[in-house]
Amino acid sequence: MDLLDKTLKGDNLNANELSKLYEYDIFTLGKAADTIRRKKYDNKVFFNMNRHINPSNICADVCKFCAFSASRKNPNPYEMSIDEILSQAISSYKRGAKEIHIVSAHNPNWSYNWYLELFSEVKKSLPDVHLKAMTAAEVDYLDRKFGVGYQKILEDMAKAGVNSMPGGGAEIFDEKVRKHICNGKVSSQRWIEIHQYWHSLGKMSNCTMLFGHIENRENRIDHMLRIKNAQQDFNIVEAKKGGFNAFIPLLYQKQNNYLKVDDFPSGQEILKTISIARIILQNVPHIKAYWATLSMNLALVAQEFGADDMDGTIQAESIQSAGGAKSKSGMEKDDMVFQIKNAGFRAIERDSLYNELKEW
């Protein structure tokens, strides 16, 4: 039995062994990944109506890959008030957003209660909106700053109205790579612990992987295996148990940062990574081809290589666009639907937990 067959069968293989999946022809990997995704979702491609709000770019941590935080390459620090954030959220809701996605830099000027007040105010004004907020990196930062324990932070977030967590801050789990690209940020083990505790509260989250910088193929596979292992007890049917909704391979954006990367991954390397993720992570329901980092065209191609989700309309986006992505103004729903259908797929609007709302 060859390596791909062993992987599909679920054999317990290590990262070094599984990294050799990259040696397969792209169409062989794509066919295997597409078979898995079509058994799950047929010809559906999911998207949602969401709005990203990034309250501040003033950050206590320094990550070499980041173009968003205020620095010499981005000398325009800003921080929004709760009223400003609320105004943007309400405006987006009126334009159709069903999810408000709040992720920020690690701003040293804000109190612990500032975050809880923000979430409470959003939910009080918009009780029907799904509030996705606070990466594990932000939770870890608050724990380091205020010393209250990540468990209490997560419990307080849930009480304040946070419905699910995004997957940011994972980057690459290999600690040698982390030391180079984001030294001092949340550790890989703590990132996983934070998400698992959130899941124990009956909540869902996403998981990400930043790739295409200084990591190697084995680092990527190791990252996927850690997600797979963290998800082992996941049961999407069991209402009282949370877990990872989606795995999101985020392509590194190379502009305006301090991480010198000469070799950018080819389109084939990117599609192979997405296919391998679908093949390995069969216990994570969805694989998202995040158009904000991949481009719309490549994200659509990725739907033939194991991905089944595009993310959403976004409306406004500051983090990836600071690094060169063409996502600053988001995308109109009609354009999203047209692009998905034009590529030969069924355009399915979903909510934040992947309940199907409408086929367009």
N, C-alpha and C positions, 0 to 999 in steps of 0.2 A: 504493500500500500504506500503510495507516494505521500509527500508532505501535505499537499492540499487536501487529499482525501482524509488523512489523519486529523487535520485541523477541523474539517467539516464534521467529522465523526465525534469531535470533542476530546481527542486524546490530550493528555496533560503534557504539553510541550513547553520548553522554556523560551525566553526571548531570543536567545542566540539561534536556536533552531528555527523559530518562527520568522526571524528576519529574512530567511532565505525565500520566503514567499515573494519577496520583491523580485526574485530572479525569474518568476513566471512571466509569460507573455501577458500583456495588459488585457487582452481580450479573454484569456482563460480566467484571470482573476475577476474581470468584469462580469463574465457569464455566471460564475459561481455566486458572486455577491448579488447580482440581479435576480437570480433564482430565489435566494433567501428573501429579498425585499418584496418580490411579487407574490410569494406565498403568504406574506404577512399583509400586504396592502394592494396587491394587484397593480393597477396602473394609476394609482392615486399619488398626487403630490400635494403635501400639506403646506399651508401658510396661515398666518394669523394677522389680525389688525392690532398692531402694537405701537407704542411710542417709547423711545429711549430718552431718558433724562439723566444728564451727568452733572450733578450739582456743583462740583468744584474740580479744578485741576491742580490745586495746591496739595502736595503730597509729602508726607514725612519719610516715605521710602523712596529709594532710587533704583529703578530697573533700567538696565541698559537698552532694552528693546523698546521702551515706551516713548512714544512721541507726544502723548497727551499731557503728561504732567508738566507743570511750569518749570522751565529750566532755561539754560542759555539758548537752546534750540527752539524753545517755545516761551519767550519772555512776556507772556500775557496772562498773569495769574487772575483767576476769578473765583468767586464763591457766591452761590445763590442763596437767597433767604427762603424760608419755608413758604412765605406768601408767593414768591416768584415761582417756586417749583409747583405749588398748588395751582397757580394760574395756568401754567403750561399743561399740567395734567388735565385740568377741566377743559381747556381749549381742545386738547387732543381727543378727549372723550367725546366732545361734541362733534368732532370730525370722524368719529367712528372707531376710535381705539378701544379695544376691550381689555388690553393689558398695558399697564404702566411699568416700565422696566427701569429701575433706579439703581445705577452703579456709579460710584464716585471714586476720586482719589482719596488717600488716607489723610484727610485734612486735620491738622493738629489744633485747629482753632475751635472745633465744635465739641460740645459736651456730650456725654453719654445720652442724656435725656433729649438732646436735640434730635437724634435719630428717631427715638420712640415717638416724640411729638410729631415729627414729619410723617411717619407712617400712619399714626392715628388720625392726623388731619386729612391725609389723602383718602383713607377709608371712610371717614365721617362724611366727607364731601362727595365721594364716589363709591358708595357701598357695593355697587355691582361690578366694579372694575377688579380685574385680577392684578394684585400687586406683587410683582417679582422684584426682589431687592436684596442687596447685600451679598457680595461674593464671600467665600470662605476667607479670602485674604483680608477683606474689610473686617469680618468678625474677629479674626486673629489679631488685627491691629487694635481693635477696641479692647480686646482682652489684655494685650500687652500694655496698653495705655492706662486702662482703668482697673485692671486686675480683678474683674468680677467673675471670670471663668466663662469659657465659650458656651457652656451649657445654659447658664442664666441668660446670656445674650440671645441665644436662639429661642429660649422660652419667652423672653420679653418681646422679641420680634414677632413671634406667633400671636401673642396677646395683643400686640399693637396693630395687627391686621395684615402682616406679610403672609402671602399665600404660598409662594414658592421661591426658591433661590436659583439664581443663575449659576453658571458653571465656571465663571472667571477665576483667575488666580492660580489655576492648576499648572499652567505653562507646560513644562516637561518635568516629570516627577524625579528623574535622575538628579541626585543632590549635587554631583560635581557640575553638571550643567547649570543647575539653579544657582549655585554659588557664583558662577560667572555672569549670568544674565539678570538675576534678581536676588542678590545676596541680602539676607535680613528679612526677606518676605516670608510668609507662612511656609512651613516645611511641607514636604509631600505627605508625610504621615499625619500631620495635624490637619491638612486640607481634607484628607479622607475621613478622619475622626469627626470633623465638624459636619460633613455631609451625612455621615452615618447617624450621628445624634439627631440631626434634623429629620432624617427618615424615621427614626424611632418615635418622633412626635407625630407620625402619620402624614408627613409632608413630602412633597416631591421636589426634585432639583434636577438641574442639568449638569453635565460634566464636559469639560473642554480639554483640548490639547493644542498648544501653540507649536507649530512645526514649520520647518523651512528656514531655520537659522543655523545654529552651530551643533544641533543635535544630530545623531546618526540614526540609521534605521532601527538598530537594536533598542535605542532609547525610546523610540516611538512604540515599538512592540511592548517593551517593559511597561510603558505608561498604560497601554490598553489592557494588559494583563492585570495591573493593579485595580483598574476600574472594574474589570470582570470579576475579580475576587471580592471587591467591596460590594458588588451587586448580587452575590451568590444567593442570599436569602430573600431576594426581591420577588414579590408576587403581585403583579399589577391588578389581579382580581380581588385581592384581599384589601378591602377598603380601609382598614385600620393600619396598614403598613405602607410607608412611603418608599421611595427609591429613586433611581435615576430615570428620568423621562427620555432623555436624548443625549447622545454623544456628539460633540461638535468639534471637528478638526478645524482649528483656526489657522489660516495661513498667515505667517509672519509678514507684516508690512514694513518695508525696508527704508522708508524715508524718514528724515528728521529725528534720528535717534543716535545713540552712541555704540550700537552693536555693529561692528564691521563684518558684513557677510558678503562674500564674493560670489559664491555659488548659490543661485536661487533655484529652487526645484522646478523641473519641467512640468508641463501639463500632464504628461504620462506619470511622473512621480507622484503628483498630487492625486490623480485618479486612482493609482494603485493604493495609496494610503487610505483613501476612502473605502475602496473595495475590501482591503484587508481588515479595516475596522468593522465593516458589516459581517465579515466572515468570523472574526474572533469574538465580537461582542454580541453574540446571539441572545444574551440575556438582558441586553439594553434595548428597549422597544424601537427607538428611532435613531437614525443617523441623519444629522442635519448638515446640508451643504450651505453654509452661511454665505449668502450672496454678497454681503458687505465686505468680506475678505477675498472671496474667490472671483468675483465679478459675476454678473447675471448669466453670461453665456456659459462659463465653466460650471457654475452651480447647476444649470439645467442639464448639461452633459453628465454631471455627477449623478443625476437621477437614474441614469442607465448603468451606473457602476456601484449601486448599493445604497445610495442616499434616497430618502423619501420625503424630505422636508427642506424648505427654503428659508426658514425663519419668517419674517413678516414685512410689513410695510415700513416700519421703523419711524417714519415721519421726520426724525432728526437724529443725527448720530455724530458724536464728537471724537470717540476714542480711536476707532479704526481709520476714520478719514484724516486724522492728524498724522497718520503714518503713510498716507498716500491712497487709501481706498476711496472709491467713488461713491460714497454712501452718505455724504453729509446731509442731503435733503431727503433721504429715504426714497420710497417708490410709491406711486399711486396704486391703489387696489386694482383698477381696471388694467393697468399695464402689467401688474403681476399676473393677473388671471390670463390676459392675452398671451404673455410669454410662455406660461405653463401649457396652455392649450395648444399653442402654435408648435410646441415641441412634441406634441402627441400624447400628452398626459391629461388626466382628469384633475381639475383644480379644485381642491377641497379646502374651504375655510374651516379652521379648527379653533378651539379655545386653547388656553395655555396648558391644559392637561391632556390635549389631543382628543377631546371629544369632538366629533364631526358636527359642524353647525350648518354648512350649506355647500352643495356642489354648484359651482358657477359654470 
